[in-house]
Amino acid sequence: MSESPIAVFDVDGVVADVRHRLRHVARRPKNWQAFFAAADRDAALPEGVELVHRYAADHRVVWLTGRPERLRRVTETWFARNGLPAGRLLMRPDHDRRPAREYKHDRLRALAREGMIAVVVDDDPAVVKVLKAAGLPVRLADWVGYAESLRQAQERDGRT
């Protein structure tokens, strides 16, 4: 077990501004291909970027995202382009459609065996609620309004 505490950050809605892509999943039929294809064009969210850098000074950064594994290269390139610490990147398996709150809770239980989790930063109120109930130190990323289409994608569709 490493001595450095772990700071866990979500990507979409925390450091990546996905609002420009929500139109692809706001109505039926949802265009998941277009939604994910535009991920490399997300703007960085200054509040989240600053918070990651503050924690990176004395914590191990772990990225825990609902993005599918097939976006690993896109996500890592986006981190580098936006000056974010690489950290460890935990991504949703491509065919895992569980709600974000279940997927992330399971991943965090496993991660907690590797060291002390100092903070989890996520923009999904349902995820935050479950993690708080589990006794994890969690902070709601509230610097961007939480869109209903994103809630459905994370909680009902299990896609991000």
N, CA, C and O of each residue as an XYZ file, in Angstrom:
640
protein
N       0.856     -1.185      0.000
C       0.000      0.000      0.000
C       0.895      1.239      0.000
O       1.803      1.346      0.825
N       0.652      2.149     -0.893
C       1.449      3.369     -1.005
C       1.087      4.340      0.114
O      -0.033      4.330      0.626
N       2.045      5.171      0.479
C       1.835      6.147      1.547
C       1.024      7.364      1.096
O       0.275      7.939      1.886
N       1.170      7.754     -0.161
C       0.455      8.939     -0.646
C      -1.036      8.669     -0.722
O      -1.452      7.636     -1.246
N      -1.851      9.591     -0.204
C      -3.290      9.412     -0.333
C      -3.723      9.553     -1.793
O      -3.006     10.115     -2.622
N      -4.896      9.036     -2.078
C      -5.407      9.010     -3.447
C      -6.481     10.082     -3.613
O      -7.377     10.207     -2.778
N      -6.387     10.849     -4.687
C      -7.423     11.814     -5.073
C      -8.041     11.301     -6.369
O      -7.349     11.137     -7.373
N      -9.342     11.051     -6.340
C     -10.048     10.456     -7.472
C     -10.890     11.529     -8.154
O     -11.651     12.246     -7.505
N     -10.744     11.624     -9.464
C     -11.488     12.617    -10.233
C     -12.229     11.965    -11.385
O     -11.683     11.120    -12.093
N     -13.482     12.369    -11.564
C     -14.237     12.051    -12.763
C     -13.682     12.949    -13.874
O     -12.923     13.879    -13.599
N     -14.053     12.677    -15.106
C     -13.577     13.475    -16.233
C     -14.684     14.404    -16.737
O     -14.584     15.624    -16.611
N     -15.737     13.817    -17.309
C     -16.813     14.610    -17.922
C     -17.593     15.386    -16.864
O     -18.131     14.808    -15.919
N     -17.643     16.699    -17.039
C     -18.356     17.552    -16.093
C     -17.508     17.990    -14.918
O     -17.944     18.814    -14.114
N     -16.295     17.449    -14.804
C     -15.373     17.835    -13.731
C     -14.203     18.613    -14.317
O     -13.925     19.733    -13.888
N     -13.512     18.026    -15.299
C     -12.426     18.744    -15.988
C     -12.724     18.949    -17.465
O     -12.124     19.813    -18.104
N     -13.653     18.157    -18.017
C     -14.000     18.261    -19.440
C     -15.423     18.787    -19.595
O     -16.364     18.255    -19.005
N     -15.560     19.819    -20.383
C     -16.875     20.424    -20.620
C     -17.564     19.696    -21.777
O     -17.189     19.853    -22.939
N     -18.569     18.905    -21.438
C     -19.263     18.073    -22.431
C     -20.517     18.728    -22.987
O     -21.222     18.128    -23.800
N     -20.798     19.933    -22.565
C     -22.073     20.548    -22.965
C     -22.261     20.621    -24.473
O     -23.390     20.520    -24.953
N     -21.194     20.792    -25.226
C     -21.317     20.878    -26.690
C     -21.746     19.551    -27.306
O     -22.218     19.527    -28.443
N     -21.592     18.442    -26.574
C     -21.960     17.131    -27.123
C     -23.302     16.605    -26.635
O     -23.803     15.612    -27.161
N     -23.882     17.247    -25.650
C     -25.125     16.730    -25.068
C     -26.279     16.677    -26.066
O     -27.206     15.885    -25.900
N     -26.228     17.503    -27.083
C     -27.307     17.504    -28.078
C     -27.447     16.140    -28.757
O     -28.523     15.791    -29.243
N     -26.372     15.384    -28.787
C     -26.409     14.064    -29.427
C     -27.181     13.023    -28.619
O     -27.612     12.004    -29.158
N     -27.352     13.288    -27.312
C     -28.044     12.310    -26.466
C     -29.258     12.914    -25.763
O     -29.836     12.292    -24.871
N     -29.640     14.110    -26.160
C     -30.745     14.801    -25.503
C     -32.114     14.278    -25.928
O     -33.099     14.469    -25.214
N     -32.181     13.628    -27.073
C     -33.468     13.097    -27.555
C     -33.230     11.769    -28.251
O     -32.097     11.384    -28.542
N     -34.309     11.100    -28.502
C     -34.234      9.782    -29.171
C     -34.370      9.956    -30.669
O     -35.120     10.831    -31.103
N     -33.694      9.180    -31.468
C     -32.700      8.205    -31.018
C     -31.404      8.900    -30.596
O     -30.990      9.889    -31.201
N     -30.786      8.377    -29.571
C     -29.524      8.938    -29.092
C     -28.413      8.544    -30.074
O     -28.367      7.414    -30.561
N     -27.538      9.481    -30.347
C     -26.436      9.227    -31.257
C     -25.148      9.117    -30.439
O     -24.379     10.071    -30.321
N     -24.939      7.927    -29.881
C     -23.776      7.711    -29.021
C     -22.479      7.829    -29.811
O     -21.478      8.317    -29.286
N     -22.484      7.397    -31.040
C     -21.266      7.483    -31.848
C     -20.821      8.944    -31.973
O     -19.644      9.251    -31.781
N     -21.750      9.838    -32.293
C     -21.410     11.266    -32.413
C     -21.025     11.857    -31.061
O     -20.104     12.669    -30.976
N     -21.720     11.456    -30.013
C     -21.418     11.948    -28.666
C     -19.969     11.655    -28.300
O     -19.244     12.549    -27.865
N     -19.544     10.405    -28.475
C     -18.181     10.036    -28.103
C     -17.152     10.533    -29.115
O     -16.015     10.822    -28.741
N     -17.527     10.636    -30.377
C     -16.592     11.113    -31.394
C     -16.158     12.553    -31.145
O     -15.075     12.950    -31.577
N     -16.970     13.329    -30.467
C     -16.658     14.734    -30.199
C     -15.892     14.944    -28.895
O     -15.608     16.086    -28.531
N     -15.554     13.878    -28.190
C     -14.887     14.002    -26.885
C     -13.546     14.716    -26.970
O     -13.138     15.376    -26.014
N     -12.863     14.596    -28.089
C     -11.563     15.253    -28.213
C     -11.682     16.763    -28.359
O     -10.677     17.471    -28.302
N     -12.895     17.261    -28.547
C     -13.112     18.707    -28.703
C     -13.655     19.367    -27.431
O     -14.015     20.544    -27.454
N     -13.716     18.625    -26.332
C     -14.178     19.217    -25.074
C     -13.234     20.336    -24.639
O     -12.014     20.217    -24.760
N     -13.811     21.416    -24.135
C     -12.995     22.461    -23.511
C     -12.667     22.012    -22.089
O     -13.403     21.231    -21.487
N     -11.569     22.509    -21.570
C     -11.216     22.225    -20.180
C     -12.010     23.146    -19.262
O     -12.239     24.313    -19.579
N     -12.426     22.605    -18.119
C     -13.149     23.395    -17.112
C     -12.121     23.905    -16.087
O     -11.555     23.108    -15.339
N     -11.877     25.216    -16.045
C     -10.815     25.766    -15.184
C     -10.925     25.366    -13.717
O      -9.908     25.088    -13.081
N     -12.139     25.330    -13.165
C     -12.305     24.992    -11.747
C     -11.811     23.582    -11.469
O     -11.110     23.349    -10.484
N     -12.170     22.650    -12.326
C     -11.742     21.268    -12.145
C     -10.256     21.087    -12.368
O      -9.588     20.380    -11.614
N      -9.737     21.730    -13.408
C      -8.306     21.639    -13.707
C      -7.490     22.154    -12.529
O      -6.509     21.528    -12.127
N      -7.887     23.279    -11.983
C      -7.174     23.853    -10.832
C      -7.212     22.906     -9.635
O      -6.203     22.713     -8.957
N      -8.372     22.322     -9.380
C      -8.516     21.415     -8.245
C      -7.632     20.176     -8.410
O      -6.998     19.741     -7.448
N      -7.582     19.612     -9.603
C      -6.714     18.451     -9.850
C      -5.261     18.814     -9.567
O      -4.546     18.049     -8.920
N      -4.824     19.968    -10.044
C      -3.429     20.363     -9.835
C      -3.116     20.568     -8.353
O      -2.018     20.244     -7.899
N      -4.072     21.102     -7.605
C      -3.854     21.261     -6.161
C      -3.645     19.907     -5.486
O      -2.732     19.743     -4.677
N      -4.487     18.954     -5.821
C      -4.355     17.622     -5.216
C      -3.125     16.884     -5.724
O      -2.497     16.147     -4.963
N      -2.768     17.063     -6.984
C      -1.636     16.340     -7.568
C      -0.316     16.662     -6.873
O       0.634     15.883     -6.954
N      -0.251     17.798     -6.194
C       0.981     18.188     -5.503
C       1.373     17.182     -4.424
O       2.562     16.967     -4.189
N       0.390     16.561     -3.760
C       0.734     15.632     -2.678
C      -0.191     14.409     -2.584
O      -0.276     13.762     -1.540
N      -0.869     14.112     -3.674
C      -1.737     12.931     -3.756
C      -1.446     12.174     -5.054
O      -0.945     12.741     -6.025
N      -1.769     10.896     -5.043
C      -1.773     10.132     -6.291
C      -3.099     10.430     -6.971
O      -4.153     10.256     -6.359
N      -3.070     10.868     -8.205
C      -4.291     11.168     -8.947
C      -4.752      9.901     -9.664
O      -3.982      9.237    -10.359
N      -6.030      9.590     -9.471
C      -6.667      8.497    -10.191
C      -7.890      9.079    -10.879
O      -8.717      9.738    -10.249
N      -7.993      8.832    -12.160
C      -9.157      9.256    -12.941
C     -10.136      8.098    -12.972
O      -9.774      6.994    -13.379
N     -11.369      8.329    -12.549
C     -12.408      7.305    -12.594
C     -13.546      7.853    -13.441
O     -14.302      8.721    -13.004
N     -13.654      7.338    -14.646
C     -14.631      7.880    -15.589
C     -15.573      6.796    -16.086
O     -15.222      5.618    -16.157
N     -16.767      7.225    -16.422
C     -17.729      6.334    -17.058
C     -17.523      6.260    -18.557
O     -18.249      5.540    -19.243
N     -16.547      6.992    -19.083
C     -16.245      6.887    -20.512
C     -15.864      5.447    -20.827
O     -15.207      4.787    -20.022
N     -16.269      4.962    -21.988
C     -15.920      3.585    -22.339
C     -14.422      3.430    -22.618
O     -13.754      4.365    -23.061
N     -13.929      2.254    -22.352
C     -12.512      1.919    -22.532
C     -12.003      2.274    -23.929
O     -10.837      2.636    -24.085
N     -12.852      2.177    -24.934
C     -12.396      2.464    -26.303
C     -11.978      3.924    -26.486
O     -11.376      4.266    -27.504
N     -12.286      4.787    -25.516
C     -11.859      6.196    -25.596
C     -10.572      6.476    -24.815
O     -10.239      7.634    -24.566
N      -9.858      5.433    -24.434
C      -8.644      5.619    -23.632
C      -7.647      6.544    -24.333
O      -7.192      7.516    -23.729
N      -7.303      6.270    -25.572
C      -6.293      7.080    -26.263
C      -6.769      8.532    -26.410
O      -5.994      9.463    -26.193
N      -8.030      8.723    -26.774
C      -8.597     10.072    -26.904
C      -8.500     10.812    -25.576
O      -8.122     11.983    -25.536
N      -8.845     10.123    -24.491
C      -8.842     10.737    -23.166
C      -7.428     11.075    -22.713
O      -7.190     12.172    -22.208
N      -6.497     10.160    -22.883
C      -5.112     10.423    -22.490
C      -4.511     11.565    -23.303
O      -3.775     12.387    -22.757
N      -4.811     11.627    -24.586
C      -4.329     12.722    -25.431
C      -4.934     14.047    -24.972
O      -4.249     15.069    -24.932
N      -6.220     14.020    -24.625
C      -6.895     15.230    -24.142
C      -6.259     15.710    -22.840
O      -6.043     16.909    -22.665
N      -5.953     14.778    -21.916
C      -5.269     15.153    -20.664
C      -3.960     15.871    -20.976
O      -3.698     16.946    -20.434
N      -3.138     15.286    -21.842
C      -1.836     15.864    -22.174
C      -1.995     17.243    -22.813
O      -1.276     18.180    -22.465
N      -2.932     17.362    -23.743
C      -3.153     18.630    -24.436
C      -3.601     19.730    -23.483
O      -3.329     20.908    -23.715
N      -4.284     19.348    -22.416
C      -4.805     20.333    -21.467
C      -3.964     20.444    -20.197
O      -4.390     21.063    -19.222
N      -2.775     19.849    -20.204
C      -1.842     20.001    -19.090
C      -2.279     19.321    -17.807
O      -1.918     19.761    -16.716
N      -3.051     18.255    -17.926
C      -3.515     17.535    -16.737
C      -2.564     16.388    -16.411
O      -1.964     15.797    -17.309
N      -2.431     16.075    -15.121
C      -1.569     14.947    -14.764
C      -2.135     13.644    -15.319
O      -3.344     13.418    -15.271
N      -1.270     12.797    -15.838
C      -1.720     11.538    -16.429
C      -2.422     10.674    -15.388
O      -3.536     10.207    -15.627
N      -1.803     10.457    -14.263
C      -2.411      9.628    -13.232
C      -2.806      8.260    -13.772
O      -2.472      7.903    -14.901
N      -3.502      7.524    -12.972
C      -4.038      6.227    -13.384
C      -5.432      6.462    -13.928
O      -6.219      7.198    -13.332
N      -5.741      5.846    -15.049
C      -7.033      6.070    -15.707
C      -7.870      4.798    -15.658
O      -7.543      3.798    -16.298
N      -8.964      4.854    -14.883
C      -9.904      3.740    -14.782
C     -11.119      4.082    -15.630
O     -11.812      5.069    -15.382
N     -11.364      3.242    -16.641
C     -12.454      3.497    -17.583
C     -13.459      2.351    -17.554
O     -13.124      1.220    -17.201
N     -14.680      2.661    -17.925
C     -15.752      1.669    -17.956
C     -15.482      0.661    -19.079
O     -15.194      1.053    -20.210
N     -15.576     -0.635    -18.766
C     -15.474     -1.620    -19.854
C     -16.533     -1.322    -20.921
O     -17.647     -0.909    -20.599
N     -16.181     -1.533    -22.177
C     -17.037     -1.136    -23.293
C     -18.480     -1.624    -23.204
O     -19.388     -0.932    -23.664
N     -18.707     -2.785    -22.631
C     -20.076     -3.323    -22.604
C     -20.726     -3.254    -21.225
O     -21.759     -3.885    -21.002
N     -20.144     -2.510    -20.309
C     -20.699     -2.346    -18.963
C     -21.746     -1.240    -19.010
O     -21.416     -0.083    -19.271
N     -22.997     -1.585    -18.761
C     -24.085     -0.600    -18.845
C     -24.732     -0.322    -17.483
O     -25.844      0.202    -17.413
N     -24.032     -0.674    -16.412
C     -24.570     -0.372    -15.085
C     -24.667      1.140    -14.892
O     -23.925      1.895    -15.520
N     -25.576      1.580    -14.029
C     -25.600      3.008    -13.705
C     -24.236      3.453    -13.159
O     -23.518      2.672    -12.533
N     -23.903      4.696    -13.405
C     -22.610      5.236    -12.966
C     -22.401      5.040    -11.474
O     -21.290      4.733    -11.041
N     -23.455      5.213    -10.683
C     -23.311      5.085     -9.233
C     -22.865      3.680     -8.834
O     -22.100      3.535     -7.881
N     -23.317      2.652     -9.529
C     -22.921      1.276     -9.224
C     -21.512      0.995     -9.734
O     -20.677      0.454     -9.009
N     -21.257      1.363    -10.981
C     -19.938      1.141    -11.570
C     -18.848      1.817    -10.732
O     -17.847      1.187    -10.390
N     -19.040      3.077    -10.409
C     -18.009      3.818     -9.685
C     -17.847      3.322     -8.253
O     -16.727      3.243     -7.749
N     -18.936      2.993     -7.601
C     -18.843      2.471     -6.235
C     -18.014      1.185     -6.215
O     -17.153      1.020     -5.350
N     -18.261      0.286     -7.147
C     -17.499     -0.959     -7.221
C     -16.015     -0.694     -7.465
O     -15.161     -1.296     -6.814
N     -15.708      0.199     -8.392
C     -14.300      0.506     -8.689
C     -13.606      1.138     -7.487
O     -12.436      0.861     -7.223
N     -14.327      1.983     -6.762
C     -13.734      2.646     -5.599
C     -13.508      1.680     -4.436
O     -12.535      1.820     -3.695
N     -14.390      0.713     -4.274
C     -14.173     -0.300     -3.222
C     -12.858     -1.036     -3.475
O     -12.086     -1.273     -2.545
N     -12.609     -1.391     -4.714
C     -11.354     -2.067     -5.061
C     -10.160     -1.126     -4.878
O      -9.121     -1.534     -4.360
N     -10.307      0.112     -5.295
C      -9.223      1.086     -5.183
C      -8.868      1.355     -3.717
O      -7.699      1.573     -3.398
N      -9.848      1.342     -2.836
C      -9.608      1.608     -1.418
C      -8.679      0.561     -0.790
O      -8.054      0.834      0.235
N      -8.584     -0.606     -1.378
C      -7.666     -1.634     -0.870
C      -6.209     -1.293     -1.192
O      -5.285     -1.880     -0.630
N      -6.018     -0.332     -2.108
C      -4.671      0.053     -2.519
C      -4.122      1.248     -1.759
O      -2.933      1.547     -1.862
N      -4.950      1.926     -1.011
C      -4.498      3.089     -0.265
C      -5.666      3.929      0.214
O      -6.823      3.659     -0.106
N      -5.337      4.954      0.990
C      -6.370      5.815      1.540
C      -6.903      6.780      0.466
O      -6.135      7.509     -0.162
N      -8.203      6.770      0.272
C      -8.833      7.707     -0.656
C      -9.146      8.981      0.126
O      -9.951      8.972      1.057
N      -8.497     10.072     -0.269
C      -8.662     11.348      0.420
C      -9.877     12.117     -0.076
O     -10.525     12.828      0.692
N     -10.189     11.971     -1.375
C     -11.310     12.704     -1.958
C     -11.724     12.017     -3.263
O     -10.904     11.444     -3.979
N     -13.011     12.097     -3.537
C     -13.560     11.698     -4.827
C     -14.342     12.902     -5.337
O     -15.229     13.395     -4.640
N     -14.033     13.381     -6.529
C     -14.713     14.543     -7.102
C     -15.513     14.063     -8.313
O     -14.956     13.522     -9.269
N     -16.829     14.273     -8.253
C     -17.723     13.809     -9.317
C     -18.843     14.823     -9.489
O     -19.219     15.510     -8.539
N     -19.376     14.916    -10.710
C     -20.454     15.871    -10.987
C     -21.841     15.247    -10.915
O     -22.839     15.960    -11.020
N     -21.924     13.946    -10.739
C     -23.202     13.236    -10.752
C     -23.760     13.155     -9.330
O     -23.187     12.465     -8.487
N     -24.872     13.849     -9.047
C     -25.440     13.816     -7.693
C     -25.786     12.410     -7.209
O     -25.680     12.135     -6.014
N     -26.191     11.525     -8.099
C     -26.514     10.152     -7.690
C     -25.247      9.410     -7.254
O     -25.271      8.659     -6.279
N     -24.160      9.617     -7.966
C     -22.882      9.013     -7.580
C     -22.445      9.560     -6.230
O     -22.057      8.797     -5.345
N     -22.508     10.866     -6.071
C     -22.098     11.504     -4.818
C     -22.913     10.957     -3.649
O     -22.357     10.673     -2.588
N     -24.203     10.810     -3.830
C     -25.074     10.305     -2.766
C     -24.675      8.893     -2.339
O     -24.577      8.608     -1.145
N     -24.447      8.012     -3.312
C     -24.064      6.628     -3.011
C     -22.706      6.585     -2.316
O     -22.528      5.842     -1.351
N     -21.756      7.368     -2.795
C     -20.416      7.352     -2.211
C     -20.414      7.925     -0.801
O     -19.709      7.418      0.072
N     -21.190      8.968     -0.570
C     -21.300      9.515      0.790
C     -21.885      8.476      1.732
O     -21.398      8.294      2.847
N     -22.937      7.792      1.277
C     -23.570      6.758      2.097
C     -22.591      5.627      2.408
O     -22.702      4.980      3.449
N     -21.638      5.389      1.516
C     -20.634      4.348      1.726
C     -19.474      4.838      2.593
O     -18.549      4.079      2.880
N     -19.523      6.112      3.011
C     -18.497      6.653      3.882
C     -17.272      7.194      3.180
O     -16.252      7.442      3.822
N     -17.351      7.381      1.874
C     -16.214      7.929      1.143
C     -16.228      9.457      1.187
O     -17.297     10.066      1.195
N     -15.046     10.078      1.216
C     -14.964     11.540      1.199
C     -15.204     12.036     -0.225
O     -14.346     11.877     -1.093
N     -16.345     12.625     -0.460
C     -16.727     12.983     -1.818
C     -17.076     14.461     -1.910
O     -17.601     15.057     -0.969
N     -16.774     15.027     -3.054
C     -17.082     16.435     -3.314
C     -17.836     16.526     -4.633
O     -17.405     15.980     -5.649
N     -18.962     17.221     -4.603
C     -19.746     17.427     -5.814
C     -19.116     18.532     -6.653
O     -18.918     19.648     -6.174
N     -18.804     18.218     -7.897
C     -18.302     19.211     -8.844
C     -19.519     19.946     -9.391
O     -20.223     19.441    -10.266
N     -19.753     21.124     -8.872
C     -20.980     21.856     -9.210
C     -20.713     23.112    -10.036
O     -21.554     24.009    -10.099
N     -19.546     23.173    -10.664
C     -19.207     24.376    -11.431
C     -19.863     24.420    -12.796
O     -19.794     25.451    -13.466
N     -20.497     23.343    -13.234
C     -21.291     23.331    -14.463
C     -22.633     22.727    -14.100
O     -22.690     21.710    -13.409
N     -23.707     23.339    -14.555
C     -25.029     22.783    -14.268
C     -25.135     21.348    -14.762
O     -24.629     21.014    -15.833
N     -25.792     20.505    -13.981
C     -25.918     19.090    -14.317
C     -27.130     18.903    -15.214
O     -28.264     19.118    -14.786
N     -26.893     18.504    -16.454
C     -27.947     18.395    -17.463
C     -28.717     17.085    -17.324
O     -28.139     16.046    -17.005
N     -30.006     17.145    -17.563
C     -30.852     15.959    -17.513
C     -30.395     14.906    -18.510
O     -30.425     13.716    -18.197
N     -29.973     15.308    -19.699
C     -29.516     14.338    -20.692
C     -28.262     13.604    -20.213
O     -28.082     12.425    -20.517
N     -27.396     14.294    -19.465
C     -26.211     13.637    -18.919
C     -26.613     12.686    -17.793
O     -26.047     11.600    -17.675
N     -27.568     13.075    -16.975
C     -28.054     12.193    -15.911
C     -28.571     10.893    -16.502
O     -28.249      9.810    -16.015
N     -29.368     11.002    -17.543
C     -29.900      9.795    -18.183
C     -28.791      8.940    -18.769
O     -28.824      7.715    -18.653
N     -27.817      9.570    -19.393
C     -26.699      8.826    -19.978
C     -25.930      8.064    -18.899
O     -25.513      6.927    -19.117
N     -25.744      8.687    -17.744
C     -24.961      8.070    -16.689
C     -25.761      7.061    -15.877
O     -25.256      5.997    -15.520
N     -26.986      7.396    -15.594
C     -27.756      6.567    -14.663
C     -28.675      5.554    -15.325
O     -28.820      4.437    -14.830
N     -29.287      5.920    -16.419
C     -30.213      4.988    -17.053
C     -29.563      4.197    -18.183
O     -29.781      2.993    -18.319
N     -28.759      4.891    -18.994
C     -28.166      4.234    -20.150
C     -26.811      3.588    -19.840
O     -26.344      2.734    -20.593
N     -26.177      4.001    -18.720
C     -24.876      3.434    -18.368
C     -23.829      3.642    -19.432
O     -23.088      2.718    -19.768
N     -23.758      4.857    -19.970
C     -22.880      5.108    -21.110
C     -21.732      6.071    -20.828
O     -20.803      6.135    -21.633
N     -21.745      6.805    -19.755
C     -20.648      7.742    -19.503
C     -20.465      7.938    -18.009
O     -19.588      8.693    -17.588
